[in-house]
Amino acid sequence: MSGEVDDAQMAALAMACVWRGLSLEETVALTKAMVESGATLSYPSKAFVVDKHSSGGVSDLVSLVAVPVVAACGVRVAKLSGRALGHTGGTIDKLEAIPGFNATLSMDAFVHQVERIGCAIAAQSDALVPADKRLYHLRDRTATVRSIGLIAASIVSKKIAAGANAIVYDVKCGSAAFMREEREAEALARTLASVTDAFGRQGRALVTDMNEPLGRSIGPGVEVIEACRILRGRARDERAEHVCLAVAEAMLELAGVPDAAAVARVALTSGRAYRKFVEMLGAQGSSESALESIEPSDRRMPLRAEREGYIAAIDGAALGHAAREWAARDKGAGIIVRVRIGDLVRAGDSLAEAYGADADETLLRDAFAIEASPPPKRPVVYASYRAGERW
Amino acid sequence: MSGEVDDAQMAALAMACVWRGLSLEETVALTKAMVESGATLSYPSKAFVVDKHSSGGVSDLVSLVAVPVVAACGVRVAKLSGRALGHTGGTIDKLEAIPGFNATLSMDAFVHQVERIGCAIAAQSDALVPADKRLYHLRDRTATVRSIGLIAASIVSKKIAAGANAIVYDVKCGSAAFMREEREAEALARTLASVTDAFGRQGRALVTDMNEPLGRSIGPGVEVIEACRILRGRARDERAEHVCLAVAEAMLELAGVPDAAAVARVALTSGRAYRKFVEMLGAQGSSESALESIEPSDRRMPLRAEREGYIAAIDGAALGHAAREWAARDKGAGIIVRVRIGDLVRAGDSLAEAYGADADETLLRDAFAIEASPPPKRPVVYASYRAGERW
């Protein structure tokens, strides 16, 4: 950031990282330099603060649920979040579907809110890790985005600068994720945990499935509606709830909460997680009535199966792209997926519904593959890593 | 050059070339793009024109000899040349040691002189291959100089743009060369010959030894004096003469001259090569009397062997650096090397003489290694390549 290294030199270094890889020591050194390029946050109360990060997926509403669950259990959560990228929705875009919600907090206000009510979700500040923005733009235009070391340095530097004591990483893996191969996702997960550890913070990284949308809904408004159902213990689908709870459990464990899985579940069923979410909305300019005002668009297009068979694939990336595009003009636009990979459907069964004026049936139909035999089953959570350890 | 690709993208590409390599097709495509970035020369008479290039060495006076030899045999030679780089002397710097010599010809004047007297040596014009200068600066500051494909594209593009029908490349190999390893030098030689062939021009590439200075003299003025001795058939050392004749022979062969080796040698012994050189000096603002006025500096420092033994190594790079530095203030400064690797010397025997006020005995002494047993013998010319063929 001092100008000592110019764009050409940094781009050449990035390309060398892509082809030669970065060792753990090199990744830590780069991460440290990036952290030191800007401001860092600290919490005056010295309370234990946790954070979480997702590598990005479709229908990834985990932050909307896990943050208030953990805060409802008495552990402070400070989450700075990005906007949508490619086919993946950003948590900030989802929260901004709630009328009045203010995602642009000053870093002082962010810290203060975390101290006062136990959680905050705000847009990433330019004051933290300015080198990341510069390096990302450079990588984007020089085809050097795909390097585990550079990706890890970008992710971890922002988390370290934001001041959390413990960070849970949710590395999405599959056809609708940035990491399509399990080996790649595991390498990133291991690196994230180890680099975090090198900064004296606790890190845990999960690898979770992204071969189909995580929840049933795709689009900012409809995802907020689904997240609220999970927060109130009324989830209609166990898959999204499962990942939300796995992430919340890992966050609580790192904060030393005993029996974390049960504690997290009670936060949902008791309504405390939902009340904490409403409290956060209140602190950030919105309200429960604003939340309840969100509705899917009036324009609804159903998609039905043309023949009998097993759902073999759902093209989450295509659905994510479409929903993001439609929602740019209509916050109620989106897609509700009625089936899961492996489900047996008969001709005429509902596969999905699209909401919004732009909904396109061909695109929707092409996203669902039906075959005569069922596909192999996949787990939802593949693996979990700490520094130097798989468990 | 249109600005469509920025410095960062080009630097990232260069780094990818370093680590991934360029195929022959990719190298040809890059070379073609570079040629098309600027002007190209052509010869109105349609006469066959040859050119030569050296990858750079110490005491590399080959162009001063081979160009007039070939022209004296009736074949036109058009040579655009660079300046000194690192420890290697540039042909232009050597010619400028001759009072009055004008190396900065317009491209029209250059072409006209080649047509009129049969040869010209002038400084590389910025009008030809402007992309090379831009790319080289970028490679220099991004540690991406070392790529066979990028090196070949840089060299060949300038030769193609200069319009020769046939080009002989002299790839220096050894401790005082850019290519230290024989395998690397051979790969570059093969690539230079093949890329040249892809442009429909004849190419031949020699790999020659650069583990010690080529001739006896190092420094612009003293190298001109040595080149004149060779041109008059009065060489004191067969090594430099051998490479000059090998290059001239290859140039003549490509031009279809029968019995090229004998013809080249007669050009030296008959004095025709020397007269052609003087004619070229006359055409470029200088004269024979100016040539004869060059003398080594008055300040002379002899270096004598401290003990008996075999010359095991001569650090040409160190001598080249020193001579270049001394000559910057005094064109008569330089080094005369009195021994060759493998020579047996006794205590008190002359190893070298340094000329000029800045001469440094320690530096000079450290450049000569004397050992009890003789080193293995090396050939002077290692190999010769045409496109797709070794002979």
Interface residues (C-beta under 8 A of the other chain):
Chain A: D6 D7 A8 Q9 M10 A11 A12 L13 A14 M15 A16 V18 W19 R20 L138 R141 T142 A143 T144
Chain B: D6 D7 A8 Q9 M10 A11 A12 L13 A14 M15 A16 V18 W19 R20 L138 R141 T142 A143 T144
